[in-house]
Amino acid sequence: MNRYLSIPVVFGAILACGWTKPFVCQNCGVHCMEPQPYCPDCSCPCDKGLHFCSARRSEHTHKIISDLSCDSCCDRIRAAEKLGCRIHADWCCDGEVVPALAHAVQFDSCWEVRKAAAWSLAYQNARTEPTVISLYLASKLDPHYLVRDAANDALGVLLVCRHDCYKDLFDQLDRVVKKLKGRYKPGTPEYDRLVDGYIAGLGAPPIANILPPDGKVQQ
């Protein structure tokens, strides 16, 4: 009994001597940590994870990509949906997947194809500049509200905690959106040059060089 009574006495003596910290840090890893500067992960998603590439799988993927250009809208919808599934396609193995989907988001005349292609870019985790450009323009300009919603949601999924990686790009795209507002028509070749420079993977010239001050794309 005396042994248990002596424990409070010992603690009282320690506190009386001016030692106020407990023996064990109760929240180590929380209040003991120094604040770290925010550093978004802007690396390529293909640098992580497993990617099973093969010639047979690549042939299957290219067959689906070719279906995105067929005349039947239903076939194009199915192709866009399949390209978002890693069983059928992996953009880290076949680089043509992202330009094909991004082009479908911008130019396919069927809104259901554009919607499916937008989500497939997110399912592929294709966090690339052409993807961001395609989804951002679609989220702001597409005439169908379901496509705008899908593109906006897909972009949000791709860029969780990474918006700072594309801050400058968004500033440029906002200027393009102002020029094209109300005149954006998927399924027409009017803005081919704008898309070709960024989305189709044929280079990345400054947006100011693609879109003249009068807002009309040169043919």
ZIVEN-V679409 format. One line per field, one symbol per residue. phi: phi as a letter, one per 30 degrees, with the letter a starting at -180 (. if undefined). psi: psi as a letter, one per 30 degrees, with the letter a starting at -180 (. if undefined). burial: b if it has 24 or more other C-alpha atoms within 12 Angstrom, else e. A space follows every 10 residues. Layout:
phi->???
psi->???
burial->???
//
This chain:
phi->.ddddddddd dddddddjcc dddcddbejc dddddcddbd dcdddddbic bccadddddd ddddedddcd dddddddddd dddccddcab ddcbdddded ddddddcddc dddddddddd ddddhddbde dddddddddc cedcdddddd ddddddddce ibdddbeddd ddddddeddc eibdbejcde cedddedcdd icjbdeeddd cdedicddd
psi->eeeeffeeee eeeeefggjf klekjfhkfd ffkkkkkkjk jglkfffllk jjkleeeeee efeeefffgl fkeeeeeeee eeffkfeekj ffejffeeee eeeeeefkfk feeeeeeeee eeefhiilee eeeeeeeeff fkfkfeeeee eeeeeeeegk ggeffgeeee eeeeeeeeef kfgjjkglge geeeeefeef gglilkeffe jlffgkkk.
burial->eeeeeeeeee eeeeeeeeee eeeeeeeeee eeeeeeeeee eeeeeeeeee eeeeeeebeb bbbbbebbbe eeeeebbbbb bbbbbbebbb bbbbbbbbbb bbbbbbbbbb bbbbbbbbbb bbbbbbbbbb bbbbbbbbbb bbbbebbbbb bbbbbbbbbe eeeebbeebb eebeebbebb eeebbbeeee bbbbbbbbbb beeeeebeeb beeebebee
//
